Amino acid sequence: MNGSRPRIGLVCPYSMGVWGGVQMQVLGLGRALRSMGCPVQVLAPCDGLPPEPWVTPLGNSIPYAENGSIAPLAPDPAAQLRLLGAVWDERFDVLHLHEPIAPGSTLTSLVVKPAPLIGTFHASGTIMPYRWINGVVRRLADRLDYRVAVSEEAAQTARASLGGEYQIIPNAIEIDRFAHAEPWPTDGPTIMFLARHEARKGLRVLLQALDHLPSDVVLWVGGHGPDTDALRADFADPRIQWLGAIGDEEKERRLAGADVFCVPAVGGESFGVVLLEGMAAGTPVVASDIEAFRDVTGEGSSATLFENRNAPALAAALDRALEGGPEIDSRRDAGRLRAQQFSMKEQARRYVELYEVLAEGGVPPTPARTPVR
């Protein structure tokens, strides 16, 4: 490399044309790496135009049901040929695979291994590719030169099927985009929800909780999904504003303008980056009391946690957050500080240290078992 930054290929198996946590992490990391002078290209399926000029589209995706969600994957041969062509043309120093054993581009990268490979594991819970694990897939996973997980929960899920050790590098956010957003105007006490409309994201629990809240409370519901039509039919409350899919700028402004950001996911979460986005915006966060969210919020010191799946408990927590007061103010201030610990720039710096060692043919230190904060 002669002292220059290594050339990195970020490989994502999920479509960049579909909103998702892994996709947002890949794009954010790409932006942070490029700001550090690191040549980066994202290789991923794209349904529609790529979101950045440095994203190489591999073709359209096919939706697969997984872990209570829909995974937009592209395992077809045409997508794999586009991947191989891009890899050979770009001659990357390191390939960084996100969800390395997901069907499609990352698994193909493991098979051909055209450069040193680092893999980041995002998922936790019951994951379809992990159910297929056999000796062949384990041997493919062993082609990774270094393994990272976004949380201890994600590491445990991967370790149970693949073995190995995993460095914990948490998900991150682009702090400034949320901390300096112009607040979206509101007409009264406003709660915001933003996630895919599917059972594991807990929107039904929030809509049930709305029945227990004062009549002047407004609920912004961002996103869409397989449950949207049924939920709209079941909850015809005029206080609910169904926003549909919203762009990044509107998301940042609405997070800054809302009085409370609610994340009522019922399970299947390995981290909880959306909590950090609300914290960075300076908005009180109310979230379900599940393991991943306890970790992100410092055991509830930077957000109000409620009993999972319990609509009356959620209503009580939202009511307290809307009323405000010293306890809520303290958690909001702690949330701002907590979000600063998960800066995308810091995540990129840690990855660059690994990239540089791998690009020079070295071996990074053995991954630690405990999270590094």
Helices and strands as residue ranges (DSSP letters): E 8-11, H 21-35, E 40-44, E 55-57, E 62-66, E 69-73, H 77-90, E 94-98, H 105-112, E 117-121, H 128-131, H 135-141, E 146-149, H 152-162, E 167-168, H 175-179, E 190-194, G 199-201, H 203-210, E 218-222, H 228-234, E 240-244, H 248-257, E 260-263, H 273-280, E 285-288, H 291-296, E 304-306, H 311-323, H 326-340, H 344-359
